[in-house]
Amino acid sequence: MTSITKIEEYSDGIVVFCLKSEDLEVHVSNYGGHLLAVKMKDKDENIDDVVLGFDDIEGYKTQDKYIGALVGRVANRIKHGQFYLNQKAYTLAINNGPNHLHGGLEGFDTKVFDYQIKGDTLVLTYVSLDNEEGYPGQLTLTASYQLQKETLTLYYHATSSEDTLINITNHSYFNLSGMKENVYEHTLQIKSDQFMAVDKDGCPTGEYIDVKETPFDFNLESEMGKNIKQNHPQLILGNGFDHPYILTKDKDQIILRHPKTKRKLTVSTSLPCVQIYTANYLDGKLIGKNLQAYQARDGICLETQFIPDDIHLSKEPKTILRKGESYDVATSYCFEVE
Ligand code: BGC
């Protein structure tokens, strides 16, 4: 049985919820839909928090690394923050080099959502006004956080008053050691034969590269540290992994393990792509939980999404949400001890 309780409540409407099952304790806030904590056992029954974050809600408000955030309206980059939809040009906020990143200057990660508790599910709702950050249409997003035993499932549902773009992701940085060490000794498996190249600003170029015989191949489980230290032009350009992978299966596409603690995270998604990001831009300046200064490689983000920047890169962009249609996607995270 899952219980959901409020554990913190502030005058500005921000609430922290605790979702608790027999196997997991998950903390979520209606502030930017942040996933604040995931507490799980290891092989010796020690409990650790396996996501990066901050000791108080203030930390989430002042960071710029999207730690734990729900990212939207459109995750990842939109080249030059410009696009055409129905022959009309739109200009978005530029907040990452020459590009638009993660929804703009005040993305969904900064918004206070309405909330409702429905059994084992916390339902967060946000209405994004027409023209917010330059996007057309008033968009209503429902993000549901369902906890069942060892599995947290995130469902996103949205509709819009006008044709618009949408690509929501969760930007948690996982560290299955409980931040006892960085992720070099984690192993990763991704069911994917191709990733997309990025340019020097991290923007996907549209060039698909076969993973075969490159450090990007995780079809067989491989140690993060071993792959990341290899000399590949795309690893140098990305400062590590910061790349979209095209998924080849329709479930259990990504498995992250920490052999020492025997913790295992299996990600299943209805989405076709995952951005693997090895916390390349954490540089010791951000002080996280337990006063730890977060460094590059302290966590790994598994950002499930539609192909990034597909408004420019795909013939039939899946990130367009038409008026009268609905956007419905889901990603589940199963946290187990082997
Ligand atoms: C991006 C990185 C970016 C980071 C921000 C990731 O999703 O791919 O390039 O620096 O988010 O925290």
Residues whose N, C-alpha, C, O or C-beta is under 5 A from the ligand:
A	BS01	BGC	D64 K65 Y66 G202 D242 Y277 Y281
